[in-house]
Amino acid sequence: MNKVLPGHITAVTVVRGLHEGDPCDGDVDVFCLTAVARSLGSMLEILMGSGLAAAAGLNAWMPLFALGLADRFVPAITLPDAWSWLSGDVALWITGILLVVEVVADKVPAVDSINDVIQTVVRPAAGGVAFGAGSTAESFRIEDPSSLFQNNAWIPVVIGVVIALGMHAFKAGIRPVANLATAGAAAPILSTAEDASALSLVVTAFFAPVLTVLIIVAFIVGAIVVLRRLHRRRLERESSAEPLL
């Protein structure tokens, strides 16, 4: 007879994932399995919060809007009381409208750079909210996954701010260089790629949190490659424009 652990995870489910030499040797101890289940739950929720915070670094309003929609329409995801306001009618309307505004403004040359300056404060703040809400949400039917942070509720918010600020720095650093090298033609292309990356981060954060790490790494690598190509192209133009003596 299976013993049901907190978070609706059965003992058999956890035992199948254990290997020889793990701390739970011999007879299965329900307390040990509970600890393993909570550790796995905490890891998933931290990855979920990280993915949402990274998405906020690219688009401040997309993860907040998605969290509100998920809390209202996805039964497997429930925001804690402290963040339940995200699924309210007013919050959904505001975040939805601001999402559309940012998506449009970010595709206009010059306006995108102005928007990035304004978002230097907004995106990290949104990342803190997204990580705080995501890392304490009851998702994947694992209860109390945020036990790691229960005595320090500010920690997930700070982590989210740092992650979002890092992603924003990459985005804001690439855009002026790209606009200068392409006379603004790259703005809508890069913006669309960033929107797709943010959406991918949000979706994977909800349904496959482990993949969020791969997407973040891929974005950083892609940003570095784009910066190198743009720098090389600028050097080639400068060298070709030098007058012959």
MODELLER restraints for C-alpha pairs under 7 A, 6 or more apart:
rsr = mdl.restraints
at = mdl.atoms
rsr.add(forms.Gaussian(group=physical.xy_distance, feature=features.Distance(at['CA:2:A'], at['CA:10:A']), mean=6.34, stdev=0.5))
rsr.add(forms.Gaussian(group=physical.xy_distance, feature=features.Distance(at['CA:2:A'], at['CA:11:A']), mean=6.10, stdev=0.5))
rsr.add(forms.Gaussian(group=physical.xy_distance, feature=features.Distance(at['CA:2:A'], at['CA:12:A']), mean=6.70, stdev=0.5))
rsr.add(forms.Gaussian(group=physical.xy_distance, feature=features.Distance(at['CA:3:A'], at['CA:10:A']), mean=6.02, stdev=0.5))
rsr.add(forms.Gaussian(group=physical.xy_distance, feature=features.Distance(at['CA:3:A'], at['CA:11:A']), mean=5.77, stdev=0.5))
rsr.add(forms.Gaussian(group=physical.xy_distance, feature=features.Distance(at['CA:4:A'], at['CA:10:A']), mean=4.66, stdev=0.5))
rsr.add(forms.Gaussian(group=physical.xy_distance, feature=features.Distance(at['CA:4:A'], at['CA:11:A']), mean=6.45, stdev=0.5))
rsr.add(forms.Gaussian(group=physical.xy_distance, feature=features.Distance(at['CA:5:A'], at['CA:11:A']), mean=6.71, stdev=0.5))
rsr.add(forms.Gaussian(group=physical.xy_distance, feature=features.Distance(at['CA:5:A'], at['CA:34:A']), mean=6.16, stdev=0.5))
rsr.add(forms.Gaussian(group=physical.xy_distance, feature=features.Distance(at['CA:6:A'], at['CA:34:A']), mean=6.94, stdev=0.5))
rsr.add(forms.Gaussian(group=physical.xy_distance, feature=features.Distance(at['CA:6:A'], at['CA:143:A']), mean=6.52, stdev=0.5))
rsr.add(forms.Gaussian(group=physical.xy_distance, feature=features.Distance(at['CA:7:A'], at['CA:141:A']), mean=5.73, stdev=0.5))
rsr.add(forms.Gaussian(group=physical.xy_distance, feature=features.Distance(at['CA:7:A'], at['CA:142:A']), mean=4.03, stdev=0.5))
rsr.add(forms.Gaussian(group=physical.xy_distance, feature=features.Distance(at['CA:7:A'], at['CA:143:A']), mean=4.38, stdev=0.5))
rsr.add(forms.Gaussian(group=physical.xy_distance, feature=features.Distance(at['CA:8:A'], at['CA:141:A']), mean=6.52, stdev=0.5))
rsr.add(forms.Gaussian(group=physical.xy_distance, feature=features.Distance(at['CA:8:A'], at['CA:142:A']), mean=6.74, stdev=0.5))
rsr.add(forms.Gaussian(group=physical.xy_distance, feature=features.Distance(at['CA:11:A'], at['CA:33:A']), mean=6.79, stdev=0.5))
rsr.add(forms.Gaussian(group=physical.xy_distance, feature=features.Distance(at['CA:14:A'], at['CA:33:A']), mean=6.76, stdev=0.5))
rsr.add(forms.Gaussian(group=physical.xy_distance, feature=features.Distance(at['CA:24:A'], at['CA:32:A']), mean=6.31, stdev=0.5))
rsr.add(forms.Gaussian(group=physical.xy_distance, feature=features.Distance(at['CA:38:A'], at['CA:145:A']), mean=5.98, stdev=0.5))
rsr.add(forms.Gaussian(group=physical.xy_distance, feature=features.Distance(at['CA:41:A'], at['CA:142:A']), mean=6.02, stdev=0.5))
rsr.add(forms.Gaussian(group=physical.xy_distance, feature=features.Distance(at['CA:41:A'], at['CA:145:A']), mean=4.92, stdev=0.5))
rsr.add(forms.Gaussian(group=physical.xy_distance, feature=features.Distance(at['CA:42:A'], at['CA:145:A']), mean=4.46, stdev=0.5))
rsr.add(forms.Gaussian(group=physical.xy_distance, feature=features.Distance(at['CA:42:A'], at['CA:146:A']), mean=5.71, stdev=0.5))
rsr.add(forms.Gaussian(group=physical.xy_distance, feature=features.Distance(at['CA:42:A'], at['CA:148:A']), mean=6.98, stdev=0.5))
rsr.add(forms.Gaussian(group=physical.xy_distance, feature=features.Distance(at['CA:44:A'], at['CA:209:A']), mean=6.16, stdev=0.5))
rsr.add(forms.Gaussian(group=physical.xy_distance, feature=features.Distance(at['CA:45:A'], at['CA:134:A']), mean=6.68, stdev=0.5))
rsr.add(forms.Gaussian(group=physical.xy_distance, feature=features.Distance(at['CA:45:A'], at['CA:135:A']), mean=4.57, stdev=0.5))
rsr.add(forms.Gaussian(group=physical.xy_distance, feature=features.Distance(at['CA:45:A'], at['CA:136:A']), mean=6.94, stdev=0.5))
rsr.add(forms.Gaussian(group=physical.xy_distance, feature=features.Distance(at['CA:45:A'], at['CA:145:A']), mean=6.45, stdev=0.5))
rsr.add(forms.Gaussian(group=physical.xy_distance, feature=features.Distance(at['CA:46:A'], at['CA:135:A']), mean=5.19, stdev=0.5))
rsr.add(forms.Gaussian(group=physical.xy_distance, feature=features.Distance(at['CA:47:A'], at['CA:205:A']), mean=6.94, stdev=0.5))
rsr.add(forms.Gaussian(group=physical.xy_distance, feature=features.Distance(at['CA:47:A'], at['CA:209:A']), mean=5.35, stdev=0.5))
rsr.add(forms.Gaussian(group=physical.xy_distance, feature=features.Distance(at['CA:47:A'], at['CA:210:A']), mean=6.47, stdev=0.5))
rsr.add(forms.Gaussian(group=physical.xy_distance, feature=features.Distance(at['CA:47:A'], at['CA:212:A']), mean=7.00, stdev=0.5))
rsr.add(forms.Gaussian(group=physical.xy_distance, feature=features.Distance(at['CA:48:A'], at['CA:134:A']), mean=6.03, stdev=0.5))
rsr.add(forms.Gaussian(group=physical.xy_distance, feature=features.Distance(at['CA:48:A'], at['CA:135:A']), mean=6.32, stdev=0.5))
rsr.add(forms.Gaussian(group=physical.xy_distance, feature=features.Distance(at['CA:48:A'], at['CA:205:A']), mean=4.37, stdev=0.5))
rsr.add(forms.Gaussian(group=physical.xy_distance, feature=features.Distance(at['CA:48:A'], at['CA:206:A']), mean=6.40, stdev=0.5))
rsr.add(forms.Gaussian(group=physical.xy_distance, feature=features.Distance(at['CA:48:A'], at['CA:209:A']), mean=5.10, stdev=0.5))
rsr.add(forms.Gaussian(group=physical.xy_distance, feature=features.Distance(at['CA:49:A'], at['CA:130:A']), mean=6.46, stdev=0.5))
rsr.add(forms.Gaussian(group=physical.xy_distance, feature=features.Distance(at['CA:49:A'], at['CA:131:A']), mean=3.98, stdev=0.5))
rsr.add(forms.Gaussian(group=physical.xy_distance, feature=features.Distance(at['CA:49:A'], at['CA:132:A']), mean=6.85, stdev=0.5))
rsr.add(forms.Gaussian(group=physical.xy_distance, feature=features.Distance(at['CA:49:A'], at['CA:134:A']), mean=4.53, stdev=0.5))
rsr.add(forms.Gaussian(group=physical.xy_distance, feature=features.Distance(at['CA:49:A'], at['CA:135:A']), mean=4.69, stdev=0.5))
rsr.add(forms.Gaussian(group=physical.xy_distance, feature=features.Distance(at['CA:50:A'], at['CA:131:A']), mean=6.07, stdev=0.5))
rsr.add(forms.Gaussian(group=physical.xy_distance, feature=features.Distance(at['CA:50:A'], at['CA:160:A']), mean=6.66, stdev=0.5))
rsr.add(forms.Gaussian(group=physical.xy_distance, feature=features.Distance(at['CA:51:A'], at['CA:201:A']), mean=5.34, stdev=0.5))
rsr.add(forms.Gaussian(group=physical.xy_distance, feature=features.Distance(at['CA:51:A'], at['CA:202:A']), mean=6.42, stdev=0.5))
rsr.add(forms.Gaussian(group=physical.xy_distance, feature=features.Distance(at['CA:51:A'], at['CA:205:A']), mean=5.22, stdev=0.5))
rsr.add(forms.Gaussian(group=physical.xy_distance, feature=features.Distance(at['CA:51:A'], at['CA:212:A']), mean=5.33, stdev=0.5))
rsr.add(forms.Gaussian(group=physical.xy_distance, feature=features.Distance(at['CA:52:A'], at['CA:63:A']), mean=5.63, stdev=0.5))
rsr.add(forms.Gaussian(group=physical.xy_distance, feature=features.Distance(at['CA:52:A'], at['CA:127:A']), mean=6.99, stdev=0.5))
rsr.add(forms.Gaussian(group=physical.xy_distance, feature=features.Distance(at['CA:52:A'], at['CA:130:A']), mean=5.67, stdev=0.5))
rsr.add(forms.Gaussian(group=physical.xy_distance, feature=features.Distance(at['CA:52:A'], at['CA:131:A']), mean=6.18, stdev=0.5))
rsr.add(forms.Gaussian(group=physical.xy_distance, feature=features.Distance(at['CA:52:A'], at['CA:201:A']), mean=6.51, stdev=0.5))
rsr.add(forms.Gaussian(group=physical.xy_distance, feature=features.Distance(at['CA:52:A'], at['CA:202:A']), mean=5.60, stdev=0.5))
rsr.add(forms.Gaussian(group=physical.xy_distance, feature=features.Distance(at['CA:52:A'], at['CA:205:A']), mean=6.37, stdev=0.5))
rsr.add(forms.Gaussian(group=physical.xy_distance, feature=features.Distance(at['CA:53:A'], at['CA:127:A']), mean=4.05, stdev=0.5))
rsr.add(forms.Gaussian(group=physical.xy_distance, feature=features.Distance(at['CA:53:A'], at['CA:128:A']), mean=6.68, stdev=0.5))
rsr.add(forms.Gaussian(group=physical.xy_distance, feature=features.Distance(at['CA:53:A'], at['CA:130:A']), mean=5.53, stdev=0.5))
rsr.add(forms.Gaussian(group=physical.xy_distance, feature=features.Distance(at['CA:53:A'], at['CA:131:A']), mean=5.34, stdev=0.5))
rsr.add(forms.Gaussian(group=physical.xy_distance, feature=features.Distance(at['CA:53:A'], at['CA:160:A']), mean=5.15, stdev=0.5))
rsr.add(forms.Gaussian(group=physical.xy_distance, feature=features.Distance(at['CA:53:A'], at['CA:163:A']), mean=6.07, stdev=0.5))
rsr.add(forms.Gaussian(group=physical.xy_distance, feature=features.Distance(at['CA:53:A'], at['CA:164:A']), mean=5.20, stdev=0.5))
rsr.add(forms.Gaussian(group=physical.xy_distance, feature=features.Distance(at['CA:54:A'], at['CA:127:A']), mean=6.95, stdev=0.5))
rsr.add(forms.Gaussian(group=physical.xy_distance, feature=features.Distance(at['CA:54:A'], at['CA:163:A']), mean=5.78, stdev=0.5))
rsr.add(forms.Gaussian(group=physical.xy_distance, feature=features.Distance(at['CA:54:A'], at['CA:164:A']), mean=4.99, stdev=0.5))
rsr.add(forms.Gaussian(group=physical.xy_distance, feature=features.Distance(at['CA:54:A'], at['CA:167:A']), mean=6.04, stdev=0.5))
rsr.add(forms.Gaussian(group=physical.xy_distance, feature=features.Distance(at['CA:55:A'], at['CA:63:A']), mean=6.38, stdev=0.5))
rsr.add(forms.Gaussian(group=physical.xy_distance, feature=features.Distance(at['CA:55:A'], at['CA:198:A']), mean=4.41, stdev=0.5))
rsr.add(forms.Gaussian(group=physical.xy_distance, feature=features.Distance(at['CA:55:A'], at['CA:201:A']), mean=5.81, stdev=0.5))
rsr.add(forms.Gaussian(group=physical.xy_distance, feature=features.Distance(at['CA:55:A'], at['CA:202:A']), mean=6.50, stdev=0.5))
rsr.add(forms.Gaussian(group=physical.xy_distance, feature=features.Distance(at['CA:56:A'], at['CA:62:A']), mean=6.81, stdev=0.5))
rsr.add(forms.Gaussian(group=physical.xy_distance, feature=features.Distance(at['CA:56:A'], at['CA:63:A']), mean=6.07, stdev=0.5))
rsr.add(forms.Gaussian(group=physical.xy_distance, feature=features.Distance(at['CA:56:A'], at['CA:123:A']), mean=5.61, stdev=0.5))
rsr.add(forms.Gaussian(group=physical.xy_distance, feature=features.Distance(at['CA:56:A'], at['CA:126:A']), mean=5.97, stdev=0.5))
rsr.add(forms.Gaussian(group=physical.xy_distance, feature=features.Distance(at['CA:56:A'], at['CA:127:A']), mean=5.03, stdev=0.5))
rsr.add(forms.Gaussian(group=physical.xy_distance, feature=features.Distance(at['CA:56:A'], at['CA:164:A']), mean=5.79, stdev=0.5))
rsr.add(forms.Gaussian(group=physical.xy_distance, feature=features.Distance(at['CA:57:A'], at['CA:123:A']), mean=5.28, stdev=0.5))
rsr.add(forms.Gaussian(group=physical.xy_distance, feature=features.Distance(at['CA:57:A'], at['CA:124:A']), mean=6.46, stdev=0.5))
rsr.add(forms.Gaussian(group=physical.xy_distance, feature=features.Distance(at['CA:57:A'], at['CA:127:A']), mean=6.58, stdev=0.5))
rsr.add(forms.Gaussian(group=physical.xy_distance, feature=features.Distance(at['CA:57:A'], at['CA:164:A']), mean=3.96, stdev=0.5))
rsr.add(forms.Gaussian(group=physical.xy_distance, feature=features.Distance(at['CA:57:A'], at['CA:165:A']), mean=5.99, stdev=0.5))
rsr.add(forms.Gaussian(group=physical.xy_distance, feature=features.Distance(at['CA:57:A'], at['CA:167:A']), mean=4.82, stdev=0.5))
rsr.add(forms.Gaussian(group=physical.xy_distance, feature=features.Distance(at['CA:57:A'], at['CA:168:A']), mean=4.50, stdev=0.5))
rsr.add(forms.Gaussian(group=physical.xy_distance, feature=features.Distance(at['CA:58:A'], at['CA:167:A']), mean=6.45, stdev=0.5))
rsr.add(forms.Gaussian(group=physical.xy_distance, feature=features.Distance(at['CA:58:A'], at['CA:168:A']), mean=5.86, stdev=0.5))
rsr.add(forms.Gaussian(group=physical.xy_distance, feature=features.Distance(at['CA:58:A'], at['CA:171:A']), mean=6.78, stdev=0.5))
rsr.add(forms.Gaussian(group=physical.xy_distance, feature=features.Distance(at['CA:58:A'], at['CA:194:A']), mean=6.35, stdev=0.5))
rsr.add(forms.Gaussian(group=physical.xy_distance, feature=features.Distance(at['CA:58:A'], at['CA:198:A']), mean=6.13, stdev=0.5))
rsr.add(forms.Gaussian(group=physical.xy_distance, feature=features.Distance(at['CA:59:A'], at['CA:123:A']), mean=6.96, stdev=0.5))
rsr.add(forms.Gaussian(group=physical.xy_distance, feature=features.Distance(at['CA:59:A'], at['CA:198:A']), mean=6.69, stdev=0.5))
rsr.add(forms.Gaussian(group=physical.xy_distance, feature=features.Distance(at['CA:60:A'], at['CA:122:A']), mean=6.63, stdev=0.5))
rsr.add(forms.Gaussian(group=physical.xy_distance, feature=features.Distance(at['CA:60:A'], at['CA:123:A']), mean=4.63, stdev=0.5))
rsr.add(forms.Gaussian(group=physical.xy_distance, feature=features.Distance(at['CA:60:A'], at['CA:126:A']), mean=5.55, stdev=0.5))
rsr.add(forms.Gaussian(group=physical.xy_distance, feature=features.Distance(at['CA:61:A'], at['CA:95:A']), mean=5.62, stdev=0.5))
rsr.add(forms.Gaussian(group=physical.xy_distance, feature=features.Distance(at['CA:61:A'], at['CA:98:A']), mean=6.56, stdev=0.5))
rsr.add(forms.Gaussian(group=physical.xy_distance, feature=features.Distance(at['CA:61:A'], at['CA:99:A']), mean=5.05, stdev=0.5))
rsr.add(forms.Gaussian(group=physical.xy_distance, feature=features.Distance(at['CA:62:A'], at['CA:99:A']), mean=6.03, stdev=0.5))
rsr.add(forms.Gaussian(group=physical.xy_distance, feature=features.Distance(at['CA:63:A'], at['CA:130:A']), mean=6.49, stdev=0.5))
rsr.add(forms.Gaussian(group=physical.xy_distance, feature=features.Distance(at['CA:63:A'], at['CA:202:A']), mean=6.10, stdev=0.5))
rsr.add(forms.Gaussian(group=physical.xy_distance, feature=features.Distance(at['CA:64:A'], at['CA:86:A']), mean=6.95, stdev=0.5))
rsr.add(forms.Gaussian(group=physical.xy_distance, feature=features.Distance(at['CA:64:A'], at['CA:95:A']), mean=6.83, stdev=0.5))
rsr.add(forms.Gaussian(group=physical.xy_distance, feature=features.Distance(at['CA:64:A'], at['CA:130:A']), mean=6.15, stdev=0.5))
rsr.add(forms.Gaussian(group=physical.xy_distance, feature=features.Distance(at['CA:65:A'], at['CA:92:A']), mean=6.07, stdev=0.5))
rsr.add(forms.Gaussian(group=physical.xy_distance, feature=features.Distance(at['CA:65:A'], at['CA:95:A']), mean=5.47, stdev=0.5))
rsr.add(forms.Gaussian(group=physical.xy_distance, feature=features.Distance(at['CA:65:A'], at['CA:96:A']), mean=6.06, stdev=0.5))
rsr.add(forms.Gaussian(group=physical.xy_distance, feature=features.Distance(at['CA:67:A'], at['CA:86:A']), mean=6.90, stdev=0.5))
rsr.add(forms.Gaussian(group=physical.xy_distance, feature=features.Distance(at['CA:68:A'], at['CA:86:A']), mean=4.67, stdev=0.5))
rsr.add(forms.Gaussian(group=physical.xy_distance, feature=features.Distance(at['CA:68:A'], at['CA:87:A']), mean=3.79, stdev=0.5))
rsr.add(forms.Gaussian(group=physical.xy_distance, feature=features.Distance(at['CA:68:A'], at['CA:92:A']), mean=6.45, stdev=0.5))
rsr.add(forms.Gaussian(group=physical.xy_distance, feature=features.Distance(at['CA:69:A'], at['CA:87:A']), mean=6.18, stdev=0.5))
rsr.add(forms.Gaussian(group=physical.xy_distance, feature=features.Distance(at['CA:70:A'], at['CA:77:A']), mean=6.33, stdev=0.5))
rsr.add(forms.Gaussian(group=physical.xy_distance, feature=features.Distance(at['CA:71:A'], at['CA:77:A']), mean=5.69, stdev=0.5))
rsr.add(forms.Gaussian(group=physical.xy_distance, feature=features.Distance(at['CA:71:A'], at['CA:78:A']), mean=5.11, stdev=0.5))
rsr.add(forms.Gaussian(group=physical.xy_distance, feature=features.Distance(at['CA:71:A'], at['CA:79:A']), mean=5.94, stdev=0.5))
rsr.add(forms.Gaussian(group=physical.xy_distance, feature=features.Distance(at['CA:71:A'], at['CA:87:A']), mean=6.08, stdev=0.5))
rsr.add(forms.Gaussian(group=physical.xy_distance, feature=features.Distance(at['CA:72:A'], at['CA:87:A']), mean=5.94, stdev=0.5))
rsr.add(forms.Gaussian(group=physical.xy_distance, feature=features.Distance(at['CA:76:A'], at['CA:139:A']), mean=5.43, stdev=0.5))
rsr.add(forms.Gaussian(group=physical.xy_distance, feature=features.Distance(at['CA:76:A'], at['CA:140:A']), mean=5.97, stdev=0.5))
rsr.add(forms.Gaussian(group=physical.xy_distance, feature=features.Distance(at['CA:76:A'], at['CA:141:A']), mean=6.28, stdev=0.5))
rsr.add(forms.Gaussian(group=physical.xy_distance, feature=features.Distance(at['CA:77:A'], at['CA:137:A']), mean=6.63, stdev=0.5))
rsr.add(forms.Gaussian(group=physical.xy_distance, feature=features.Distance(at['CA:77:A'], at['CA:138:A']), mean=5.72, stdev=0.5))
rsr.add(forms.Gaussian(group=physical.xy_distance, feature=features.Distance(at['CA:77:A'], at['CA:139:A']), mean=4.37, stdev=0.5))
rsr.add(forms.Gaussian(group=physical.xy_distance, feature=features.Distance(at['CA:78:A'], at['CA:137:A']), mean=5.66, stdev=0.5))
rsr.add(forms.Gaussian(group=physical.xy_distance, feature=features.Distance(at['CA:78:A'], at['CA:138:A']), mean=5.16, stdev=0.5))
rsr.add(forms.Gaussian(group=physical.xy_distance, feature=features.Distance(at['CA:78:A'], at['CA:139:A']), mean=6.40, stdev=0.5))
rsr.add(forms.Gaussian(group=physical.xy_distance, feature=features.Distance(at['CA:79:A'], at['CA:133:A']), mean=6.48, stdev=0.5))
rsr.add(forms.Gaussian(group=physical.xy_distance, feature=features.Distance(at['CA:79:A'], at['CA:137:A']), mean=4.58, stdev=0.5))
rsr.add(forms.Gaussian(group=physical.xy_distance, feature=features.Distance(at['CA:79:A'], at['CA:138:A']), mean=6.40, stdev=0.5))
rsr.add(forms.Gaussian(group=physical.xy_distance, feature=features.Distance(at['CA:80:A'], at['CA:136:A']), mean=6.64, stdev=0.5))
rsr.add(forms.Gaussian(group=physical.xy_distance, feature=features.Distance(at['CA:80:A'], at['CA:137:A']), mean=5.81, stdev=0.5))
rsr.add(forms.Gaussian(group=physical.xy_distance, feature=features.Distance(at['CA:83:A'], at['CA:133:A']), mean=5.79, stdev=0.5))
rsr.add(forms.Gaussian(group=physical.xy_distance, feature=features.Distance(at['CA:85:A'], at['CA:91:A']), mean=6.82, stdev=0.5))
rsr.add(forms.Gaussian(group=physical.xy_distance, feature=features.Distance(at['CA:86:A'], at['CA:92:A']), mean=6.70, stdev=0.5))
rsr.add(forms.Gaussian(group=physical.xy_distance, feature=features.Distance(at['CA:105:A'], at['CA:111:A']), mean=6.21, stdev=0.5))
rsr.add(forms.Gaussian(group=physical.xy_distance, feature=features.Distance(at['CA:105:A'], at['CA:112:A']), mean=5.93, stdev=0.5))
rsr.add(forms.Gaussian(group=physical.xy_distance, feature=features.Distance(at['CA:106:A'], at['CA:112:A']), mean=4.34, stdev=0.5))
rsr.add(forms.Gaussian(group=physical.xy_distance, feature=features.Distance(at['CA:106:A'], at['CA:115:A']), mean=6.85, stdev=0.5))
rsr.add(forms.Gaussian(group=physical.xy_distance, feature=features.Distance(at['CA:106:A'], at['CA:191:A']), mean=6.13, stdev=0.5))
rsr.add(forms.Gaussian(group=physical.xy_distance, feature=features.Distance(at['CA:107:A'], at['CA:187:A']), mean=5.40, stdev=0.5))
rsr.add(forms.Gaussian(group=physical.xy_distance, feature=features.Distance(at['CA:107:A'], at['CA:188:A']), mean=4.26, stdev=0.5))
rsr.add(forms.Gaussian(group=physical.xy_distance, feature=features.Distance(at['CA:107:A'], at['CA:191:A']), mean=5.65, stdev=0.5))
rsr.add(forms.Gaussian(group=physical.xy_distance, feature=features.Distance(at['CA:108:A'], at['CA:187:A']), mean=6.48, stdev=0.5))
rsr.add(forms.Gaussian(group=physical.xy_distance, feature=features.Distance(at['CA:108:A'], at['CA:188:A']), mean=6.75, stdev=0.5))
rsr.add(forms.Gaussian(group=physical.xy_distance, feature=features.Distance(at['CA:109:A'], at['CA:179:A']), mean=6.89, stdev=0.5))
rsr.add(forms.Gaussian(group=physical.xy_distance, feature=features.Distance(at['CA:109:A'], at['CA:184:A']), mean=5.13, stdev=0.5))
rsr.add(forms.Gaussian(group=physical.xy_distance, feature=features.Distance(at['CA:109:A'], at['CA:187:A']), mean=5.76, stdev=0.5))
rsr.add(forms.Gaussian(group=physical.xy_distance, feature=features.Distance(at['CA:113:A'], at['CA:176:A']), mean=6.69, stdev=0.5))
rsr.add(forms.Gaussian(group=physical.xy_distance, feature=features.Distance(at['CA:116:A'], at['CA:172:A']), mean=5.93, stdev=0.5))
rsr.add(forms.Gaussian(group=physical.xy_distance, feature=features.Distance(at['CA:123:A'], at['CA:164:A']), mean=6.30, stdev=0.5))
rsr.add(forms.Gaussian(group=physical.xy_distance, feature=features.Distance(at['CA:123:A'], at['CA:165:A']), mean=6.95, stdev=0.5))
rsr.add(forms.Gaussian(group=physical.xy_distance, feature=features.Distance(at['CA:124:A'], at['CA:161:A']), mean=4.40, stdev=0.5))
rsr.add(forms.Gaussian(group=physical.xy_distance, feature=features.Distance(at['CA:124:A'], at['CA:162:A']), mean=6.89, stdev=0.5))
rsr.add(forms.Gaussian(group=physical.xy_distance, feature=features.Distance(at['CA:124:A'], at['CA:164:A']), mean=4.86, stdev=0.5))
rsr.add(forms.Gaussian(group=physical.xy_distance, feature=features.Distance(at['CA:124:A'], at['CA:165:A']), mean=5.01, stdev=0.5))
rsr.add(forms.Gaussian(group=physical.xy_distance, feature=features.Distance(at['CA:125:A'], at['CA:161:A']), mean=5.90, stdev=0.5))
rsr.add(forms.Gaussian(group=physical.xy_distance, feature=features.Distance(at['CA:127:A'], at['CA:160:A']), mean=4.76, stdev=0.5))
rsr.add(forms.Gaussian(group=physical.xy_distance, feature=features.Distance(at['CA:127:A'], at['CA:161:A']), mean=5.14, stdev=0.5))
rsr.add(forms.Gaussian(group=physical.xy_distance, feature=features.Distance(at['CA:127:A'], at['CA:164:A']), mean=5.05, stdev=0.5))
rsr.add(forms.Gaussian(group=physical.xy_distance, feature=features.Distance(at['CA:128:A'], at['CA:157:A']), mean=4.08, stdev=0.5))
rsr.add(forms.Gaussian(group=physical.xy_distance, feature=features.Distance(at['CA:128:A'], at['CA:158:A']), mean=6.01, stdev=0.5))
rsr.add(forms.Gaussian(group=physical.xy_distance, feature=features.Distance(at['CA:128:A'], at['CA:159:A']), mean=6.84, stdev=0.5))
rsr.add(forms.Gaussian(group=physical.xy_distance, feature=features.Distance(at['CA:128:A'], at['CA:160:A']), mean=4.04, stdev=0.5))
rsr.add(forms.Gaussian(group=physical.xy_distance, feature=features.Distance(at['CA:128:A'], at['CA:161:A']), mean=4.49, stdev=0.5))
rsr.add(forms.Gaussian(group=physical.xy_distance, feature=features.Distance(at['CA:129:A'], at['CA:157:A']), mean=6.13, stdev=0.5))
rsr.add(forms.Gaussian(group=physical.xy_distance, feature=features.Distance(at['CA:130:A'], at['CA:160:A']), mean=6.98, stdev=0.5))
rsr.add(forms.Gaussian(group=physical.xy_distance, feature=features.Distance(at['CA:131:A'], at['CA:156:A']), mean=6.00, stdev=0.5))
rsr.add(forms.Gaussian(group=physical.xy_distance, feature=features.Distance(at['CA:131:A'], at['CA:157:A']), mean=6.08, stdev=0.5))
rsr.add(forms.Gaussian(group=physical.xy_distance, feature=features.Distance(at['CA:131:A'], at['CA:160:A']), mean=4.88, stdev=0.5))
rsr.add(forms.Gaussian(group=physical.xy_distance, feature=features.Distance(at['CA:132:A'], at['CA:156:A']), mean=5.07, stdev=0.5))
rsr.add(forms.Gaussian(group=physical.xy_distance, feature=features.Distance(at['CA:132:A'], at['CA:157:A']), mean=5.01, stdev=0.5))
rsr.add(forms.Gaussian(group=physical.xy_distance, feature=features.Distance(at['CA:135:A'], at['CA:146:A']), mean=6.37, stdev=0.5))
rsr.add(forms.Gaussian(group=physical.xy_distance, feature=features.Distance(at['CA:136:A'], at['CA:145:A']), mean=6.63, stdev=0.5))
rsr.add(forms.Gaussian(group=physical.xy_distance, feature=features.Distance(at['CA:136:A'], at['CA:146:A']), mean=5.17, stdev=0.5))
rsr.add(forms.Gaussian(group=physical.xy_distance, feature=features.Distance(at['CA:138:A'], at['CA:144:A']), mean=6.90, stdev=0.5))
rsr.add(forms.Gaussian(group=physical.xy_distance, feature=features.Distance(at['CA:149:A'], at['CA:155:A']), mean=6.79, stdev=0.5))
rsr.add(forms.Gaussian(group=physical.xy_distance, feature=features.Distance(at['CA:174:A'], at['CA:227:A']), mean=6.46, stdev=0.5))
rsr.add(forms.Gaussian(group=physical.xy_distance, feature=features.Distance(at['CA:178:A'], at['CA:186:A']), mean=6.09, stdev=0.5))
rsr.add(forms.Gaussian(group=physical.xy_distance, feature=features.Distance(at['CA:178:A'], at['CA:230:A']), mean=6.60, stdev=0.5))
rsr.add(forms.Gaussian(group=physical.xy_distance, feature=features.Distance(at['CA:179:A'], at['CA:185:A']), mean=6.70, stdev=0.5))
rsr.add(forms.Gaussian(group=physical.xy_distance, feature=features.Distance(at['CA:179:A'], at['CA:186:A']), mean=6.03, stdev=0.5))
rsr.add(forms.Gaussian(group=physical.xy_distance, feature=features.Distance(at['CA:179:A'], at['CA:187:A']), mean=6.32, stdev=0.5))
rsr.add(forms.Gaussian(group=physical.xy_distance, feature=features.Distance(at['CA:181:A'], at['CA:230:A']), mean=6.47, stdev=0.5))
rsr.add(forms.Gaussian(group=physical.xy_distance, feature=features.Distance(at['CA:181:A'], at['CA:234:A']), mean=6.34, stdev=0.5))
rsr.add(forms.Gaussian(group=physical.xy_distance, feature=features.Distance(at['CA:201:A'], at['CA:212:A']), mean=5.78, stdev=0.5))
rsr.add(forms.Gaussian(group=physical.xy_distance, feature=features.Distance(at['CA:201:A'], at['CA:215:A']), mean=6.84, stdev=0.5))
rsr.add(forms.Gaussian(group=physical.xy_distance, feature=features.Distance(at['CA:204:A'], at['CA:211:A']), mean=6.21, stdev=0.5))
rsr.add(forms.Gaussian(group=physical.xy_distance, feature=features.Distance(at['CA:204:A'], at['CA:212:A']), mean=5.97, stdev=0.5))
rsr.add(forms.Gaussian(group=physical.xy_distance, feature=features.Distance(at['CA:205:A'], at['CA:212:A']), mean=6.15, stdev=0.5))
